[in-house]
């Protein structure tokens, strides 16, 4: 059976880890990874802005796009 803890405070983690270890539980830290293509798109967009290829828009222009 898998048991997942979410939103554990850093100060509470050592206590939970010690308890789990004393009970013979296996602790596995699982990192969620992003889709590599999504990451590539974001990094390319970030570089594009740094290269001056972005555009500036006012809030009114942005609101007009949402209508």
N, CA, C and O atoms as CSV, one atom per row, in Angstrom:
chain,resi,resn,atom,element,x,y,z
A,1,UNK,N,N,0.846,-1.172,0.000
A,1,UNK,CA,C,0.000,0.000,0.000
A,1,UNK,C,C,0.895,1.240,0.000
A,1,UNK,O,O,1.898,1.291,0.712
A,2,UNK,N,N,0.525,2.233,-0.801
A,2,UNK,CA,C,1.258,3.490,-0.847
A,2,UNK,C,C,0.591,4.486,0.081
A,2,UNK,O,O,-0.631,4.501,0.231
A,3,UNK,N,N,1.408,5.309,0.695
A,3,UNK,CA,C,0.919,6.328,1.603
A,3,UNK,C,C,1.630,7.618,1.232
A,3,UNK,O,O,2.858,7.677,1.280
A,4,UNK,N,N,0.894,8.639,0.866
A,4,UNK,CA,C,1.483,9.885,0.400
A,4,UNK,C,C,1.132,11.009,1.360
A,4,UNK,O,O,-0.031,11.194,1.719
A,5,UNK,N,N,2.144,11.754,1.771
A,5,UNK,CA,C,1.941,12.927,2.616
A,5,UNK,C,C,2.193,14.166,1.771
A,5,UNK,O,O,3.204,14.255,1.075
A,6,UNK,N,N,1.280,15.115,1.831
A,6,UNK,CA,C,1.455,16.359,1.090
A,6,UNK,C,C,1.479,17.517,2.068
A,6,UNK,O,O,0.906,17.446,3.155
A,7,UNK,N,N,2.147,18.578,1.667
A,7,UNK,CA,C,2.211,19.817,2.445
A,7,UNK,C,C,2.746,19.595,3.856
A,7,UNK,O,O,2.228,20.165,4.816
A,8,UNK,N,N,3.772,18.776,3.979
A,8,UNK,CA,C,4.412,18.545,5.275
A,8,UNK,C,C,5.355,19.704,5.545
A,8,UNK,O,O,6.175,20.060,4.699
A,9,UNK,N,N,5.235,20.285,6.723
A,9,UNK,CA,C,6.117,21.390,7.102
A,9,UNK,C,C,7.517,20.844,7.345
A,9,UNK,O,O,7.688,19.720,7.818
A,10,UNK,N,N,8.520,21.662,7.011
A,10,UNK,CA,C,9.905,21.225,7.153
A,10,UNK,C,C,10.217,20.807,8.589
A,10,UNK,O,O,10.963,19.855,8.819
A,11,UNK,N,N,9.642,21.521,9.541
A,11,UNK,CA,C,9.933,21.216,10.946
A,11,UNK,C,C,9.341,19.869,11.368
A,11,UNK,O,O,9.840,19.239,12.301
A,12,UNK,N,N,8.285,19.428,10.690
A,12,UNK,CA,C,7.634,18.166,11.034
A,12,UNK,C,C,8.232,16.966,10.305
A,12,UNK,O,O,8.037,15.828,10.732
A,13,UNK,N,N,8.946,17.199,9.228
A,13,UNK,CA,C,9.450,16.095,8.415
A,13,UNK,C,C,10.395,15.159,9.170
A,13,UNK,O,O,10.255,13.943,9.045
A,14,UNK,N,N,11.359,15.680,9.954
A,14,UNK,CA,C,12.251,14.753,10.668
A,14,UNK,C,C,11.503,13.811,11.621
A,14,UNK,O,O,11.877,12.647,11.766
A,15,UNK,N,N,10.457,14.312,12.261
A,15,UNK,CA,C,9.667,13.479,13.169
A,15,UNK,C,C,8.958,12.377,12.388
A,15,UNK,O,O,8.977,11.212,12.786
A,16,UNK,N,N,8.330,12.755,11.268
A,16,UNK,CA,C,7.632,11.762,10.447
A,16,UNK,C,C,8.604,10.745,9.856
A,16,UNK,O,O,8.304,9.553,9.789
A,17,UNK,N,N,9.751,11.220,9.435
A,17,UNK,CA,C,10.765,10.336,8.861
A,17,UNK,C,C,11.254,9.338,9.906
A,17,UNK,O,O,11.405,8.153,9.609
A,18,UNK,N,N,11.500,9.809,11.122
A,18,UNK,CA,C,11.952,8.936,12.205
A,18,UNK,C,C,10.888,7.899,12.556
A,18,UNK,O,O,11.198,6.725,12.757
A,19,UNK,N,N,9.637,8.339,12.627
A,19,UNK,CA,C,8.537,7.428,12.928
A,19,UNK,C,C,8.409,6.350,11.845
A,19,UNK,O,O,8.272,5.165,12.147
A,20,UNK,N,N,8.454,6.778,10.589
A,20,UNK,CA,C,8.347,5.834,9.481
A,20,UNK,C,C,9.490,4.822,9.516
A,20,UNK,O,O,9.282,3.630,9.290
A,21,UNK,N,N,10.691,5.305,9.799
A,21,UNK,CA,C,11.853,4.421,9.844
A,21,UNK,C,C,11.714,3.409,10.978
A,21,UNK,O,O,12.033,2.233,10.803
A,22,UNK,N,N,11.240,3.861,12.138
A,22,UNK,CA,C,11.090,2.945,13.278
A,22,UNK,C,C,10.012,1.891,13.022
A,22,UNK,O,O,10.058,0.802,13.594
A,23,UNK,N,N,9.046,2.215,12.164
A,23,UNK,CA,C,7.997,1.260,11.830
A,23,UNK,C,C,8.363,0.381,10.634
A,23,UNK,O,O,7.597,-0.504,10.250
A,24,UNK,N,N,9.532,0.627,10.050
A,24,UNK,CA,C,10.010,-0.184,8.945
A,24,UNK,C,C,9.461,0.225,7.587
A,24,UNK,O,O,9.483,-0.565,6.644
A,25,UNK,N,N,8.972,1.449,7.483
A,25,UNK,CA,C,8.454,1.936,6.199
A,25,UNK,C,C,9.598,2.355,5.298
A,25,UNK,O,O,10.654,2.774,5.772
A,26,UNK,N,N,9.385,2.240,4.007
A,26,UNK,CA,C,10.350,2.701,3.019
A,26,UNK,C,C,9.944,4.110,2.599
A,26,UNK,O,O,8.783,4.358,2.275
A,27,UNK,N,N,10.898,5.021,2.608
A,27,UNK,CA,C,10.611,6.411,2.233
A,27,UNK,C,C,11.183,6.657,0.846
A,27,UNK,O,O,12.375,6.467,0.604
A,28,UNK,N,N,10.318,7.080,-0.051
A,28,UNK,CA,C,10.729,7.369,-1.424
A,28,UNK,C,C,10.357,8.808,-1.726
A,28,UNK,O,O,9.191,9.192,-1.625
A,29,UNK,N,N,11.345,9.599,-2.096
A,29,UNK,CA,C,11.075,10.976,-2.487
A,29,UNK,C,C,10.856,10.983,-3.990
A,29,UNK,O,O,11.736,10.596,-4.758
A,30,UNK,N,N,9.692,11.420,-4.398
A,30,UNK,CA,C,9.338,11.390,-5.811
A,30,UNK,C,C,9.150,12.814,-6.301
A,30,UNK,O,O,8.286,13.540,-5.808
A,31,UNK,N,N,9.943,13.203,-7.251
A,31,UNK,CA,C,9.852,14.535,-7.844
A,31,UNK,C,C,8.973,14.466,-9.084
A,31,UNK,O,O,9.092,13.548,-9.896
A,32,UNK,N,N,8.107,15.427,-9.215
A,32,UNK,CA,C,7.312,15.519,-10.434
A,32,UNK,C,C,8.138,16.265,-11.467
A,32,UNK,O,O,8.759,17.283,-11.162
A,33,UNK,N,N,8.143,15.762,-12.671
A,33,UNK,CA,C,8.895,16.440,-13.713
A,33,UNK,C,C,7.936,17.018,-14.748
A,33,UNK,O,O,6.842,16.501,-14.974
A,34,UNK,N,N,8.379,18.092,-15.359
A,34,UNK,CA,C,7.577,18.729,-16.391
A,34,UNK,C,C,7.851,18.076,-17.743
A,34,UNK,O,O,8.897,17.462,-17.955
A,35,UNK,N,N,6.906,18.221,-18.632
A,35,UNK,CA,C,7.066,17.740,-19.992
A,35,UNK,C,C,8.254,18.483,-20.612
A,35,UNK,O,O,8.263,19.714,-20.615
A,36,UNK,N,N,9.265,17.763,-21.142
A,36,UNK,CA,C,10.457,18.413,-21.693
A,36,UNK,C,C,10.151,19.413,-22.817
A,36,UNK,O,O,10.837,20.427,-22.946
A,37,UNK,N,N,9.132,19.130,-23.622
A,37,UNK,CA,C,8.778,20.060,-24.699
A,37,UNK,C,C,8.227,21.367,-24.123
A,37,UNK,O,O,8.511,22.446,-24.642
A,38,UNK,N,N,7.443,21.266,-23.051
A,38,UNK,CA,C,6.906,22.448,-22.391
A,38,UNK,C,C,8.036,23.291,-21.816
A,38,UNK,O,O,8.039,24.513,-21.961
A,39,UNK,N,N,8.993,22.640,-21.166
A,39,UNK,CA,C,10.140,23.345,-20.592
A,39,UNK,C,C,10.923,24.054,-21.690
A,39,UNK,O,O,11.343,25.198,-21.520
A,40,UNK,N,N,11.117,23.373,-22.811
A,40,UNK,CA,C,11.857,23.958,-23.937
A,40,UNK,C,C,11.151,25.212,-24.446
A,40,UNK,O,O,11.799,26.224,-24.713
A,41,UNK,N,N,9.828,25.151,-24.580
A,41,UNK,CA,C,9.062,26.311,-25.050
A,41,UNK,C,C,9.198,27.491,-24.094
A,41,UNK,O,O,9.379,28.629,-24.528
A,42,UNK,N,N,9.112,27.223,-22.822
A,42,UNK,CA,C,9.220,28.289,-21.823
A,42,UNK,C,C,10.605,28.925,-21.860
A,42,UNK,O,O,10.727,30.149,-21.833
A,43,UNK,N,N,11.644,28.103,-21.921
A,43,UNK,CA,C,13.008,28.632,-21.960
A,43,UNK,C,C,13.257,29.438,-23.235
A,43,UNK,O,O,13.927,30.470,-23.195
A,44,UNK,N,N,12.724,28.974,-24.360
A,44,UNK,CA,C,12.879,29.712,-25.611
A,44,UNK,C,C,12.147,31.053,-25.541
A,44,UNK,O,O,12.660,32.066,-26.016
A,45,UNK,N,N,10.965,31.059,-24.958
A,45,UNK,CA,C,10.203,32.311,-24.819
A,45,UNK,C,C,10.935,33.278,-23.906
A,45,UNK,O,O,10.983,34.478,-24.177
A,46,UNK,N,N,11.506,32.760,-22.826
A,46,UNK,CA,C,12.263,33.597,-21.900
A,46,UNK,C,C,13.465,34.228,-22.605
A,46,UNK,O,O,13.748,35.412,-22.424
A,47,UNK,N,N,14.173,33.423,-23.414
A,47,UNK,CA,C,15.330,33.930,-24.148
A,47,UNK,C,C,14.893,34.960,-25.185
A,47,UNK,O,O,15.584,35.957,-25.396
A,48,UNK,N,N,13.769,34.732,-25.822
A,48,UNK,CA,C,13.235,35.656,-26.808
A,48,UNK,C,C,12.984,37.029,-26.186
A,48,UNK,O,O,13.292,38.058,-26.787
A,49,UNK,N,N,12.431,37.032,-24.995
A,49,UNK,CA,C,12.183,38.307,-24.303
A,49,UNK,C,C,13.495,38.986,-23.966
A,49,UNK,O,O,13.621,40.200,-24.121
A,50,UNK,N,N,14.482,38.213,-23.503
A,50,UNK,CA,C,15.792,38.781,-23.192
A,50,UNK,C,C,16.448,39.380,-24.425
A,50,UNK,O,O,17.184,40.362,-24.328
A,51,UNK,N,N,16.178,38.784,-25.596
A,51,UNK,CA,C,16.750,39.270,-26.849
A,51,UNK,C,C,15.993,40.474,-27.410
A,51,UNK,O,O,16.333,40.974,-28.482
A,52,UNK,N,N,14.983,40.935,-26.702
A,52,UNK,CA,C,14.236,42.113,-27.129
A,52,UNK,C,C,13.160,41.831,-28.155
A,52,UNK,O,O,12.701,42.754,-28.829
A,53,UNK,N,N,12.747,40.592,-28.293
A,53,UNK,CA,C,11.746,40.240,-29.295
A,53,UNK,C,C,10.315,40.286,-28.748
A,53,UNK,O,O,9.359,40.009,-29.472
A,54,UNK,N,N,10.178,40.633,-27.478
A,54,UNK,CA,C,8.846,40.707,-26.885
A,54,UNK,C,C,8.172,42.027,-27.228
A,54,UNK,O,O,8.796,42.930,-27.785
A,55,UNK,N,N,6.914,42.126,-26.895
A,55,UNK,CA,C,6.186,43.372,-27.104
A,55,UNK,C,C,5.578,43.812,-25.777
A,55,UNK,O,O,5.306,42.993,-24.899
A,56,UNK,N,N,5.370,45.122,-25.647
A,56,UNK,CA,C,4.741,45.655,-24.445
A,56,UNK,C,C,3.291,45.949,-24.764
A,56,UNK,O,O,2.957,46.459,-25.833
A,57,UNK,N,N,2.433,45.612,-23.802
A,57,UNK,CA,C,1.006,45.864,-23.971
A,57,UNK,C,C,0.471,46.540,-22.716
A,57,UNK,O,O,0.922,46.273,-21.602
A,58,UNK,N,N,-0.492,47.412,-22.921
A,58,UNK,CA,C,-1.149,48.040,-21.788
A,58,UNK,C,C,-2.232,47.091,-21.275
A,58,UNK,O,O,-2.610,46.138,-21.957
A,59,UNK,N,N,-2.719,47.363,-20.077
A,59,UNK,CA,C,-3.794,46.541,-19.516
A,59,UNK,C,C,-5.043,46.628,-20.387
A,59,UNK,O,O,-5.774,45.646,-20.519
A,60,UNK,N,N,-5.292,47.780,-20.975
A,60,UNK,CA,C,-6.459,47.938,-21.845
A,60,UNK,C,C,-6.345,47.027,-23.069
A,60,UNK,O,O,-7.330,46.417,-23.486
A,61,UNK,N,N,-5.147,46.936,-23.640
A,61,UNK,CA,C,-4.935,46.058,-24.802
A,61,UNK,C,C,-5.132,44.589,-24.408
A,61,UNK,O,O,-5.698,43.809,-25.173
A,62,UNK,N,N,-4.675,44.229,-23.243
A,62,UNK,CA,C,-4.848,42.850,-22.774
A,62,UNK,C,C,-6.311,42.539,-22.537
A,62,UNK,O,O,-6.796,41.468,-22.903
A,63,UNK,N,N,-7.018,43.485,-21.919
A,63,UNK,CA,C,-8.460,43.288,-21.677
A,63,UNK,C,C,-9.211,43.153,-22.992
A,63,UNK,O,O,-10.148,42.362,-23.094
A,64,UNK,N,N,-8.803,43.925,-24.004
A,64,UNK,CA,C,-9.466,43.861,-25.303
A,64,UNK,C,C,-9.288,42.477,-25.940
A,64,UNK,O,O,-10.170,42.010,-26.660
A,65,UNK,N,N,-8.162,41.827,-25.679
A,65,UNK,CA,C,-7.925,40.490,-26.218
A,65,UNK,C,C,-8.826,39.443,-25.554
A,65,UNK,O,O,-9.125,38.409,-26.150
A,66,UNK,N,N,-9.249,39.714,-24.337
A,66,UNK,CA,C,-10.065,38.758,-23.582
A,66,UNK,C,C,-11.540,38.824,-23.926
A,66,UNK,O,O,-12.311,37.980,-23.470
A,67,UNK,N,N,-11.949,39.796,-24.711
A,67,UNK,CA,C,-13.386,39.961,-25.033
A,67,UNK,C,C,-13.784,39.093,-26.201
A,67,UNK,O,O,-14.946,39.101,-26.608
